[in-house]
Amino acid sequence: MWPGALPVGSRLRDVGLSDGACPLWGVGFEDVLHVLRDCSDSSAALCQAGFTGSLFSADRVTVVDWLGFAASSLSLSSFALLLSVLWGIWRCRNTWLHERSLYPLHLVVEDDVLLCLDYASASASTQISPPAAAAPPHWRPPSVGSVKVNVDGAFLPSACLGAIGVIARDSSGAVLGGFAKPIPVQGPASTVEVSALFTGLEFVVANAWPSALIESDVAVLVNKLHRPTADLSLLGDMLAPSRALLAANAARLRVGFAPRLANIATHTLASWACHNNDVISFSSVCHELISRIVLDDLSSSF
C-alpha cells in the first residue's frame, strides 16, 4: 500500500473526518511519519528495540525517504526488526482507536523481537516439518485405548491477563475431564500458549493415562517442540520445560497440531476464563459452556 493512502489524521482531515491531531496525545500533526517515528509512543518503542541516533533525523521528511535511509544504513536483520516494530506500532494504534485498549509498548517490542528471532531460526533450519496438511477440519477421536487432550490459550492485552483451557476425551468422544483458568501475563502473548501446552502435559502425567495425544492449534509450538536440533530462540527457551516433560514420558505422550476448527471446545473454555477472570473445572460431566460443542464434535466425527 502506498503510504499516502494510510488513514492517518492528515488524510482523515482532508475528508473532514478528523482535526489531524495525534489521537493518543491530542498534540502533533498525525501524518505517517508521526505515527511510525515521531509520536512519543512510537519513538519510545523504537528506542526499546535498539534504534537510536540518525534513524530519528528530521532531515527525512517523507516516510519513503526515511525507510530508504533505514534500508541503506541498517543490516538486513535490523531492517527486518524495524519493519516488524513499525507494524506493531500501527497495530497498537489501531487497537486504541477502535477498541480503546492500549497494548503495553514493551510487549509490542518483545512480541516483534520474538517474531524476528523465530523467523530467523526457522529460515536457518531445514528440519522443521510443516503442520500436517491432512489434519481434519474438526475434532477427531483418538485411537482405542488412548486419550486426546486438547489445549489452548487466550490473551487479553488490555488487562495483561491470559487463560488456558484443557479438555480430555477418550476414543468414544466421552469427556474425561477438563478445566480453564486465568493466568497473569508478564511477557509476550506467546507465553500463554506455551503455558497451555505445558499444563496439558502435566494434566496427562497427573492422570497417569497410559497413552495420550496432546493437541495444540499453534503450529510453531508443535514444530519447535519436535525440533531435533538446539533451539536458541526465546520461544525455544520457553518450551524447555515442556520438552523435558515430553522426553521423560515419551513412551506414552505425543504432541500434535490441530487446526482451530478441531480445537473449538478448549478455545471457548480459555476465552471464557480470560474474559471472566474465573475458573472452570469438571470431570466426566462436561461443563455446560462446551456441552453443545462436544456434541457437535461427536456428530461430525463418527
RODRENLUM-909401 format. One line per field, with one value per residue (C-alpha): chain; x, y, z; residue in one letter; residue number from 1. Coordinates in nm, 4 decimals. Layout:
BEGIN
kette <- [A;...]
px <- [X;...]
py <- [Y;...]
pz <- [Z;...]
rest <- [A;...]
nr <- [NUM;...]
***
This chain:
BEGIN
kette <- [A;A;A;A;A;A;A;A;A;A;A;A;A;A;A;A;A;A;A;A;A;A;A;A;A;A;A;A;A;A;A;A;A;A;A;A;A;A;A;A;A;A;A;A;A;A;A;A;A;A;A;A;A;A;A;A;A;A;A;A;A;A;A;A;A;A;A;A;A;A;A;A;A;A;A;A;A;A;A;A;A;A;A;A;A;A;A;A;A;A;A;A;A;A;A;A;A;A;A;A;A;A;A;A;A;A;A;A;A;A;A;A;A;A;A;A;A;A;A;A;A;A;A;A;A;A;A;A;A;A;A;A;A;A;A;A;A;A;A;A;A;A;A;A;A;A;A;A;A;A;A;A;A;A;A;A;A;A;A;A;A;A;A;A;A;A;A;A;A;A;A;A;A;A;A;A;A;A;A;A;A;A;A;A;A;A;A;A;A;A;A;A;A;A;A;A;A;A;A;A;A;A;A;A;A;A;A;A;A;A;A;A;A;A;A;A;A;A;A;A;A;A;A;A;A;A;A;A;A;A;A;A;A;A;A;A;A;A;A;A;A;A;A;A;A;A;A;A;A;A;A;A;A;A;A;A;A;A;A;A;A;A;A;A;A;A;A;A;A;A;A;A;A;A;A;A;A;A;A;A;A;A;A;A;A;A;A;A;A;A;A;A;A;A;A;A;A;A;A;A;A;A]
px <- [0.0000;0.1285;0.1941;-0.0224;-0.3259;-0.2937;-0.5874;-0.3820;-0.5057;-0.3776;-0.5719;-0.8834;-0.8679;-0.8680;-1.2048;-1.3496;-1.3270;-1.0562;-0.8793;-0.5493;-0.4132;-0.2476;-0.5324;-0.3127;-0.1984;-0.4020;-0.0894;0.1204;0.0041;-0.0582;0.0977;0.2552;0.5955;0.4335;0.2632;0.5755;0.8567;0.7779;0.4959;0.6405;0.4999;0.6466;0.9912;0.9918;0.9105;1.1855;1.4355;1.3357;1.4036;1.7531;1.7070;1.8684;2.0696;2.0440;1.7309;1.5381;1.6826;1.4217;1.6005;1.3966;1.0605;0.8753;0.8204;0.9604;1.2860;1.3062;1.2561;1.5000;1.7616;1.6911;1.7235;2.0605;2.2071;2.0835;2.1735;1.9134;1.8168;1.7929;1.5796;1.3515;1.3155;1.2405;0.9593;0.8223;0.8214;0.6564;0.3805;0.3417;0.3129;0.0491;-0.1455;-0.1242;-0.2638;-0.5479;-0.6378;-0.6527;-0.8649;-1.1177;-1.1191;-0.9768;-0.7296;-0.3606;-0.1174;0.1902;0.4825;0.7365;0.5159;0.4836;0.8614;0.9036;0.6498;0.8213;1.1697;1.0384;0.8765;1.2023;1.4068;1.1656;1.1637;1.5435;1.5606;1.3076;1.4814;1.8150;1.6804;1.5566;1.4434;1.1062;0.8132;0.5108;0.1814;0.0041;-0.1803;-0.4242;-0.5344;-0.9143;-1.1175;-1.2996;-1.2179;-1.1414;-1.1289;-0.8007;-0.7351;-0.8916;-0.7121;-0.5731;-0.6782;-0.6762;-0.6080;-0.6734;-0.5162;-0.5477;-0.4669;-0.6405;-0.4956;-0.6498;-0.3858;-0.5720;-0.5557;-0.2256;-0.4314;-0.4312;-0.6119;-0.5545;-0.8079;-0.7660;-1.0125;-0.9528;-1.1656;-1.1411;-1.1845;-1.5636;-1.5610;-1.6592;-1.5218;-1.2786;-1.2137;-1.1001;-1.0585;-0.9791;-0.8113;-0.6795;-0.3070;-0.1130;0.0930;0.4162;0.5800;0.4731;0.1352;0.3021;0.3717;0.0023;0.0098;0.3335;0.1719;-0.1359;0.0814;0.2836;-0.0327;-0.1808;0.1295;0.1115;-0.2582;-0.1826;0.1018;-0.1134;-0.3908;-0.1442;-0.3099;-0.1003;-0.1355;-0.2241;-0.2065;-0.1904;-0.3104;-0.2401;-0.3576;-0.0303;0.1795;0.5038;0.4951;0.4441;0.7197;0.9642;0.8831;0.9823;1.2892;1.5850;1.8449;1.9140;1.6643;1.8197;1.5189;1.3174;1.0257;1.2529;1.3787;1.0229;0.9391;1.2261;1.0081;0.7540;1.0303;1.1782;0.8408;0.7661;1.1067;1.0592;0.7259;0.7993;0.6623;0.3101;0.2892;0.2714;0.2125;0.0473;-0.1046;-0.4811;-0.6419;-0.8532;-1.1774;-1.0648;-0.9948;-1.3098;-1.4016;-1.0768;-1.0688;-1.4127;-1.3055;-0.9904;-1.1703;-1.4424;-1.1920;-0.9891;-1.2791;-1.4465;-1.1256;-1.2741;-1.2007;-1.3884;-1.3250;-1.5114;-1.4642;-1.6749;-1.9777;-1.8995;-1.9335;-2.2438;-2.0328;-1.8930;-2.1518;-2.3013;-1.9553;-1.8673;-2.1905;-2.1206;-1.7713;-1.9212;-2.1768;-1.9049;-1.6511;-1.8409]
py <- [0.0000;0.3479;0.5395;0.8306;0.6030;0.5130;0.6512;0.8734;1.2019;1.4141;1.2089;1.1967;1.5752;1.6198;1.4451;1.6112;1.3117;1.4385;1.7506;1.5851;1.5733;1.2677;1.0568;0.9279;1.2592;1.5222;1.7117;1.6882;1.6621;1.2964;1.2097;0.8706;0.9722;1.0900;0.7528;0.5461;0.7628;1.0987;1.0254;0.9878;0.6344;0.5337;0.6775;0.5084;0.1724;0.2180;0.3069;-0.0004;-0.2080;-0.0595;0.2023;0.5375;0.8218;0.9097;0.6984;0.9805;1.2556;1.5127;1.5568;1.2685;1.4381;1.1656;0.8100;0.6765;0.8700;0.7631;0.3942;0.4166;0.5635;0.2909;0.0165;0.1510;0.2072;-0.0978;-0.4621;-0.6887;-0.8391;-0.4948;-0.3604;-0.6632;-0.5900;-0.2247;-0.3218;-0.5639;-0.2961;-0.0461;-0.2971;-0.3476;0.0295;0.0571;-0.2374;-0.0909;0.2460;0.0786;-0.1190;0.2071;0.3814;0.1021;-0.0717;0.1906;-0.0713;0.0200;-0.2714;-0.2008;-0.0752;-0.3109;-0.6055;-0.4713;-0.4690;-0.8088;-0.9685;-0.8228;-0.9232;-1.2742;-1.2855;-1.1920;-1.4386;-1.7188;-1.6331;-1.6271;-1.9553;-2.1200;-1.9910;-2.1307;-2.4816;-2.7375;-2.9751;-2.8205;-3.0139;-2.8117;-2.8648;-3.1765;-3.0708;-3.3573;-3.2605;-3.2809;-2.9569;-3.0847;-3.2803;-3.6492;-3.9101;-4.0807;-4.4479;-4.7061;-4.7149;-4.3650;-4.0220;-3.6957;-3.3783;-3.0520;-2.7324;-2.3648;-2.0213;-1.6835;-1.3386;-1.0038;-0.7352;-0.4521;-0.6397;-0.8267;-1.1357;-1.4741;-1.8017;-2.1646;-2.4317;-2.8104;-3.0888;-3.4652;-3.7124;-4.0852;-4.2843;-4.2738;-3.8957;-3.9095;-3.6280;-3.7463;-3.4081;-3.0560;-2.7069;-2.3474;-2.0897;-1.7347;-1.6672;-1.3386;-1.2485;-1.0540;-1.1396;-1.1746;-1.3238;-1.6454;-1.7316;-1.8158;-2.0799;-2.2233;-2.2439;-2.4154;-2.6805;-2.7470;-2.7634;-3.0193;-3.2352;-3.2070;-3.2996;-3.6234;-3.7157;-3.6426;-3.8687;-4.1495;-4.2263;-4.4921;-4.3335;-3.9744;-3.7243;-3.3551;-3.1235;-2.7506;-2.5243;-2.3253;-2.4901;-2.3104;-2.4527;-2.8075;-2.7716;-2.6255;-2.8906;-3.1642;-2.9880;-3.2285;-2.9523;-2.6914;-2.4038;-2.0819;-1.8572;-1.7062;-1.9311;-2.2345;-2.1436;-2.1035;-2.4514;-2.6189;-2.7425;-2.8912;-3.0575;-3.2084;-3.3380;-3.4864;-3.6567;-3.8054;-3.9566;-4.0282;-4.3821;-4.2616;-3.8973;-3.7405;-3.3807;-3.2879;-2.9981;-2.9456;-2.6647;-2.4159;-2.5769;-2.9005;-2.7166;-2.5118;-2.6568;-2.5575;-2.2262;-2.1494;-2.2518;-2.0389;-1.7335;-1.7556;-1.7838;-1.4929;-1.2519;-1.3509;-1.3931;-1.7104;-2.0826;-2.3744;-2.7325;-3.0535;-3.4294;-3.6725;-3.4408;-3.1917;-2.8249;-2.6675;-2.3974;-2.6523;-2.9313;-2.8286;-2.8061;-3.1533;-3.2922;-3.1226;-3.2740;-3.6180;-3.5803;-3.4846;-3.7448;-4.0738]
pz <- [0.0000;-0.0870;0.2427;0.1284;0.1317;0.5011;0.7061;0.9373;1.0803;0.7922;0.5386;0.7538;0.7987;0.4215;0.4037;0.7120;0.9481;1.1842;1.3031;1.2125;1.5676;1.7208;1.8669;2.1505;2.2940;2.1102;2.0038;1.6925;1.3334;1.2573;0.9255;0.8500;0.9873;1.3089;1.3507;1.2794;1.4151;1.5740;1.8192;2.1695;2.1975;1.8615;1.9313;2.2728;2.1118;1.8537;2.1253;2.3261;2.0141;1.9952;1.7217;1.8033;1.6557;1.2882;1.2409;1.4116;1.1936;1.0954;0.7605;0.6172;0.5784;0.3881;0.5012;0.1729;0.2199;0.5827;0.5091;0.2184;0.4510;0.7107;0.4478;0.3332;0.6798;0.8715;0.8368;0.6789;1.0154;1.1808;0.8968;0.9287;1.3001;1.2229;0.9851;1.2422;1.5150;1.2794;1.2092;1.5854;1.6365;1.3640;1.5057;1.8568;1.7452;1.5569;1.8698;2.0649;1.8021;1.7583;2.0972;2.3363;2.4526;2.4523;2.4323;2.6521;2.4451;2.5971;2.4990;2.1438;2.1158;2.2852;2.0509;1.7443;1.8577;1.9232;1.5801;1.4068;1.6113;1.5336;1.1645;1.1514;1.3401;1.1095;0.7969;0.9121;0.9666;0.7186;0.9914;1.0702;0.9340;0.8240;1.0054;0.8850;0.5718;0.6064;0.9592;0.9826;0.9933;1.3012;1.6157;1.5700;1.8491;1.9402;1.8773;2.1094;2.4437;2.4039;2.5327;2.3384;2.5373;2.3546;2.4864;2.4007;2.5380;2.5290;2.5930;2.6907;2.6202;2.7962;3.1296;3.0750;3.1547;2.9877;3.0367;2.9455;2.8564;2.8703;2.7843;2.7702;2.5722;2.5001;2.1790;2.2086;2.2449;2.6118;2.8256;3.0934;3.2481;3.1831;3.3176;3.2318;3.4491;3.4151;3.4498;3.4811;3.1752;3.2213;2.8892;2.5252;2.4361;2.3237;2.6894;2.7288;2.4544;2.5947;2.9386;2.7932;2.6275;2.9424;3.1550;2.9149;2.9508;3.3293;3.3187;3.1352;3.3710;3.6782;3.5492;3.4617;3.1280;2.9521;2.6092;2.5247;2.2398;2.3305;2.0533;2.0144;1.7336;1.7397;1.4716;1.5582;1.9124;1.7890;1.5294;1.7804;2.0385;1.7910;1.6532;1.6821;1.6899;1.9569;1.9544;2.0858;2.0209;2.3071;2.2229;2.2170;2.5643;2.6930;2.5632;2.7511;3.0441;2.8011;2.6001;2.9175;3.0390;2.6980;2.6838;3.0320;2.9258;2.5598;2.5794;2.6478;2.5386;2.1933;2.0884;1.7588;1.5695;1.5281;1.3269;1.5195;1.3989;1.5653;1.8893;1.9423;2.2833;2.4543;2.2696;2.4123;2.7625;2.7565;2.6134;2.8786;3.1638;3.0252;2.9832;3.3119;3.5141;3.6591;3.6846;3.5258;3.6341;3.5522;3.5357;3.3334;3.3403;3.0650;3.1555;3.0022;2.8378;2.5910;2.6006;2.2657;2.1076;2.2337;2.0908;1.7576;1.7600;1.8103;1.5329;1.2824;1.3960;1.3804]
rest <- [M;W;P;G;A;L;P;V;G;S;R;L;R;D;V;G;L;S;D;G;A;C;P;L;W;G;V;G;F;E;D;V;L;H;V;L;R;D;C;S;D;S;S;A;A;L;C;Q;A;G;F;T;G;S;L;F;S;A;D;R;V;T;V;V;D;W;L;G;F;A;A;S;S;L;S;L;S;S;F;A;L;L;L;S;V;L;W;G;I;W;R;C;R;N;T;W;L;H;E;R;S;L;Y;P;L;H;L;V;V;E;D;D;V;L;L;C;L;D;Y;A;S;A;S;A;S;T;Q;I;S;P;P;A;A;A;A;P;P;H;W;R;P;P;S;V;G;S;V;K;V;N;V;D;G;A;F;L;P;S;A;C;L;G;A;I;G;V;I;A;R;D;S;S;G;A;V;L;G;G;F;A;K;P;I;P;V;Q;G;P;A;S;T;V;E;V;S;A;L;F;T;G;L;E;F;V;V;A;N;A;W;P;S;A;L;I;E;S;D;V;A;V;L;V;N;K;L;H;R;P;T;A;D;L;S;L;L;G;D;M;L;A;P;S;R;A;L;L;A;A;N;A;A;R;L;R;V;G;F;A;P;R;L;A;N;I;A;T;H;T;L;A;S;W;A;C;H;N;N;D;V;I;S;F;S;S;V;C;H;E;L;I;S;R;I;V;L;D;D;L;S;S;S;F]
nr <- [1;2;3;4;5;6;7;8;9;10;11;12;13;14;15;16;17;18;19;20;21;22;23;24;25;26;27;28;29;30;31;32;33;34;35;36;37;38;39;40;41;42;43;44;45;46;47;48;49;50;51;52;53;54;55;56;57;58;59;60;61;62;63;64;65;66;67;68;69;70;71;72;73;74;75;76;77;78;79;80;81;82;83;84;85;86;87;88;89;90;91;92;93;94;95;96;97;98;99;100;101;102;103;104;105;106;107;108;109;110;111;112;113;114;115;116;117;118;119;120;121;122;123;124;125;126;127;128;129;130;131;132;133;134;135;136;137;138;139;140;141;142;143;144;145;146;147;148;149;150;151;152;153;154;155;156;157;158;159;160;161;162;163;164;165;166;167;168;169;170;171;172;173;174;175;176;177;178;179;180;181;182;183;184;185;186;187;188;189;190;191;192;193;194;195;196;197;198;199;200;201;202;203;204;205;206;207;208;209;210;211;212;213;214;215;216;217;218;219;220;221;222;223;224;225;226;227;228;229;230;231;232;233;234;235;236;237;238;239;240;241;242;243;244;245;246;247;248;249;250;251;252;253;254;255;256;257;258;259;260;261;262;263;264;265;266;267;268;269;270;271;272;273;274;275;276;277;278;279;280;281;282;283;284;285;286;287;288;289;290;291;292;293;294;295;296;297;298;299;300;301;302]
***
